[in-house]
Amino acid sequence: MSWLSRVRSGIPFLPKRQTAENLWHKCGKCGTMVFTKEWEDNLRVCPRCDHHDRIGWQVRFAQIFDKGEFELLPAPEVREDPLRFRDTKRYTDRIKAARSANEVRDALQNARGKIEGRRAVVGVQDFAFMGGSMGVAVGAAFVAGVRQAIKDRAPYIIFTAAGGARMQEGILSLMQMPRTTVALAELREAGLPYIVVLTDPTTGGVTASYAMLGDVQLAEPGALIGFAGQRVIEQTIREKLPEGFQRAEYLLDHGMVDMVVPRHEIRTTLGKLIGYLTPEKKKAA
């Protein structure tokens, strides 16, 4: 009998929704089996090797905003499947499947609330939704988040996680790169900060646009950050890349990011940055 079977048989009092299978979480890096509650209490970071697992927008917002309280902003309506794209499946079927699995319209969600007592608008890309890929809907959501921040006179903070542009939308997906860049120009004209938190993975057209345009660039430990894949680069330059290439720590050493911040310190760090970059005006006596 395996040790897992012995543990399963030794916990007869579990409620039906909490089975032995979901009591444990296997770390994707070191392979250690950790109690799910311990893993969640540690903000979904492995307590053994410090591996930062990917998390969705619901968990991220709950971790970032004070007391986990936030207002989810509505997703903009956009034209779906503008190219009537089909590969092995119809693009519309892929979108429906992603929506069914994730219960959101697309890969980028915006919310507003307070971080360390200061107002902020936060966007989160969810890699679980078609690899967090950037299509027209993501571009529209990004622009909507920026404009809400301008309206609220608050900073815009984005947590990036993407495999790049959504190729089912062709040139329209690539057009979101300049579109989001123009939106950031509006934010800067309003005198408001833009803070980027790079999470695993942030690649492709997202890296080539709004992911690397922050006034301050943060990254989670071990996050994969780059444009082209490592194998493609090695085949192009015909050289072996250094150990840890395209990881957050490597980019920090080479001046591409400002800070690598563990997940349990991100909220405090963001609160300090908001305070530095958007100081409160003193009330007249």
C-alpha positions in Angstrom: 0.0 0.0 0.0 1.4 3.4 -1.0 1.8 6.2 1.6 -1.0 8.2 -0.2 -3.4 5.3 0.1 -2.6 5.0 3.8 -3.3 8.8 4.3 -6.5 8.4 2.3 -7.7 5.5 4.4 -6.7 7.3 7.6 -9.0 10.3 7.0 -12.5 8.9 7.1 -14.1 12.1 8.3 -13.5 14.2 5.2 -16.6 16.0 3.8 -17.7 14.9 0.4 -16.3 18.0 -1.4 -12.9 17.6 0.2 -11.5 14.3 -1.1 -8.0 12.9 -0.5 -7.1 13.9 -4.1 -7.6 17.6 -3.5 -6.0 17.6 0.0 -2.6 17.7 -1.7 -0.9 20.0 -4.1 2.2 18.8 -6.1 4.7 21.5 -6.7 5.4 22.0 -10.4 9.1 22.6 -9.8 10.4 20.4 -7.0 7.6 17.8 -7.1 7.0 18.0 -3.3 3.5 17.1 -2.1 2.2 19.9 0.1 -1.1 20.1 1.9 -3.4 22.3 -0.3 -4.4 24.5 2.7 -0.7 25.1 3.5 -0.1 26.0 -0.1 -3.0 28.3 -0.3 -2.2 30.0 3.0 1.3 30.6 1.5 -0.3 32.5 -1.4 0.1 29.5 -3.7 3.9 29.5 -3.3 5.7 26.3 -2.6 6.9 26.4 1.0 9.8 24.0 0.2 11.4 25.5 -3.0 9.6 29.0 -3.2 8.1 28.2 -6.6 5.5 30.7 -7.5 2.5 28.9 -9.1 0.4 30.6 -11.7 -2.8 32.0 -10.3 -6.0 33.4 -11.8 -7.6 36.8 -11.6 -10.0 35.9 -8.7 -7.1 34.8 -6.4 -4.9 37.7 -7.5 -7.5 40.4 -6.8 -8.2 38.8 -3.4 -4.5 38.9 -2.6 -3.8 42.4 -3.8 -6.7 44.5 -2.6 -7.2 45.5 1.0 -9.3 42.8 2.8 -9.9 41.2 -0.6 -12.5 43.8 -1.4 -12.8 45.1 -5.0 -15.2 46.1 -7.7 -14.9 44.1 -10.9 -15.1 46.4 -13.9 -17.3 45.3 -16.9 -15.5 43.8 -19.9 -15.9 45.9 -23.1 -18.0 44.4 -25.9 -16.0 43.6 -29.0 -16.6 41.9 -32.3 -15.8 38.2 -31.9 -14.0 36.1 -34.6 -13.6 39.0 -37.0 -11.6 36.8 -39.4 -13.9 33.7 -39.1 -10.8 31.8 -38.3 -10.7 28.0 -38.2 -7.8 25.5 -37.7 -8.6 22.1 -36.2 -11.5 23.8 -34.5 -13.5 27.0 -35.1 -12.2 30.0 -33.2 -15.7 30.6 -31.8 -15.7 27.1 -30.3 -12.3 27.7 -28.6 -13.6 30.9 -27.1 -16.7 29.2 -25.8 -14.7 26.4 -24.3 -12.4 28.9 -22.6 -15.3 30.9 -21.2 -17.0 27.8 -19.9 -13.8 26.8 -18.1 -13.0 30.2 -16.7 -16.3 32.0 -16.3 -15.1 35.2 -17.9 -15.4 36.8 -21.3 -11.7 37.0 -22.0 -8.1 36.9 -20.7 -7.9 40.3 -19.1 -10.0 41.4 -16.1 -10.0 44.9 -14.5 -11.0 45.8 -10.9 -10.7 48.8 -8.7 -10.2 49.1 -5.0 -7.6 50.1 -2.4 -4.1 48.8 -1.9 -2.6 49.8 1.5 -5.4 52.3 1.8 -4.7 54.0 -1.6 -7.0 53.8 -4.7 -5.8 51.8 -7.7 -7.2 50.2 -10.8 -5.7 46.8 -11.4 -5.7 44.6 -14.5 -4.9 40.9 -14.4 -4.2 38.6 -17.3 -5.1 35.0 -16.7 -2.9 32.5 -18.5 -5.7 29.9 -18.1 -7.8 31.7 -20.7 -6.2 30.7 -24.0 -2.7 31.3 -22.7 -3.6 34.8 -21.7 -3.2 35.7 -25.4 -3.7 39.3 -26.5 -6.6 39.8 -28.9 -9.0 42.6 -29.6 -10.8 41.9 -26.3 -7.6 42.1 -24.3 -6.6 45.3 -26.0 -10.0 46.8 -25.4 -10.0 45.8 -21.7 -6.5 47.3 -21.2 -7.6 50.6 -22.7 -10.8 50.5 -20.6 -8.7 49.9 -17.5 -6.4 52.8 -18.3 -9.3 55.2 -18.9 -10.9 54.2 -15.7 -7.7 54.9 -13.9 -7.6 58.4 -15.5 -11.2 58.9 -14.4 -10.5 57.8 -10.9 -7.2 59.8 -10.7 -5.5 56.5 -9.7 -2.6 54.5 -10.9 -3.1 51.6 -13.3 -1.4 48.4 -12.4 -1.1 45.4 -14.7 -0.2 41.8 -13.8 0.9 40.3 -17.1 0.8 36.6 -18.1 0.6 35.7 -21.7 1.9 33.6 -24.5 1.8 36.6 -26.8 -0.6 37.8 -29.5 -3.7 35.8 -30.3 -3.0 34.6 -33.8 -6.6 33.6 -34.5 -7.2 37.3 -34.9 -4.2 37.9 -37.2 -3.2 41.5 -37.8 -6.0 42.7 -35.5 -4.2 41.1 -32.5 -0.9 42.8 -33.4 -2.7 46.2 -33.7 -3.3 46.0 -29.9 0.4 46.6 -29.4 0.3 50.3 -30.6 -3.3 50.7 -29.3 -2.2 49.9 -25.7 0.9 52.1 -26.1 -1.3 55.1 -27.1 -3.5 54.5 -24.1 -0.4 54.6 -21.8 0.5 58.0 -23.4 -2.9 59.2 -22.2 -2.2 57.9 -18.7 1.1 59.7 -18.6 -0.4 63.0 -19.9 -2.8 62.7 -17.0 0.2 62.5 -14.7 -0.7 59.1 -13.4 1.7 56.2 -12.8 1.7 52.9 -14.6 3.1 49.9 -12.7 3.8 46.5 -14.3 4.1 43.2 -12.4 5.5 40.5 -14.7 4.4 37.0 -13.8 5.0 33.6 -15.3 5.0 33.6 -18.3 5.1 36.9 -20.1 6.2 36.5 -23.7 5.6 37.6 -27.3 3.7 40.7 -28.3 2.7 41.5 -24.8 6.4 41.7 -23.8 6.9 43.8 -26.9 4.3 46.4 -25.9 2.7 47.3 -22.6 4.5 44.7 -20.4 7.8 46.6 -20.7 6.5 50.2 -20.6 5.9 50.6 -16.9 7.2 53.5 -14.9 8.2 50.7 -12.5 8.8 47.1 -13.5 8.3 44.4 -10.9 8.5 40.7 -11.4 7.7 37.6 -9.4 10.6 35.2 -8.6 11.3 32.7 -11.4 8.9 34.3 -13.9 9.7 33.5 -17.6 9.9 36.9 -19.4 10.9 37.3 -23.0 9.9 37.8 -26.6 11.0 34.7 -28.6 11.4 31.3 -27.0 14.9 30.2 -25.8 15.1 27.4 -28.4 14.3 29.8 -31.3 17.0 32.2 -30.1 19.6 29.5 -29.8 18.8 28.2 -33.3 19.0 31.8 -34.7 22.3 32.8 -33.1 23.7 29.3 -33.0 24.9 29.7 -29.4 24.0 28.2 -26.1 22.2 30.7 -23.9 23.3 31.2 -20.3 21.7 29.5 -17.3 18.5 31.2 -16.2 18.2 33.2 -19.4 14.8 35.0 -19.6 14.0 34.4 -15.9 13.1 37.4 -13.7 16.4 37.3 -11.7 18.5 37.3 -15.0 16.5 40.3 -16.2 17.0 42.1 -12.9 20.8 41.6 -13.1 20.8 43.0 -16.7 18.6 46.1 -16.0 15.4 44.9 -17.6 13.3 45.0 -14.4 13.5 47.1 -11.3 12.7 44.6 -8.6 12.0 40.9 -8.2 9.4 40.8 -5.4 8.1 37.7 -3.6 4.3 37.3 -3.8 3.8 37.9 -0.1 5.5 41.3 -0.4 3.8 42.5 -3.6 0.8 44.3 -2.0 3.0 46.1 0.5 5.5 47.1 -2.3 2.7 48.3 -4.5 1.3 50.4 -1.7 4.6 52.1 -1.1 5.1 52.7 -4.9 1.6 54.2 -5.2 2.5 56.5 -2.2 5.7 57.6 -3.8 4.3 58.2 -7.3 0.9 59.6 -6.4 1.4 61.6 -3.1 -1.9 62.8 -1.5 -2.5 66.5 -1.8 -2.6 68.3 1.5 -5.9 69.8 2.4 -6.0 73.5 2.8 -6.2 74.7 6.4 
